[in-house]
C-alpha cells in the first residue's frame, strides 16, 4: 500500500462527505473552495488506477467522488 493509494482513498472519502455536507447546509462564503474541491475530484478520476491492497476500494470510490465533484462544482456556481 503506497502513500498515494492512502491519499487517494482519503480524498475520495472527503469529496463524498463534502458533497453530503454542502447539500445539508448550502450557502456561505465557501463557493470557491467548494469549486476547487469538486475540480480536484473530477481530475482525480482520470489518474491511473492504483495497485495494491486499497485498489478495489479506490476503484469503487473514485467514480463516486468524481460525480460528487461535479455536484460540488454545480453548487459552487449556484452559490457564487
Buried (B, 14 or more C-beta within 10 A) or exposed (E): EEEBBBEBBEBBBBBBEBBEEBEEEEEEEBBEEBBBBBBBBBEBBEEEEBEEEBBEBBEEBBEBBBBBBBBBBEBBEEBE
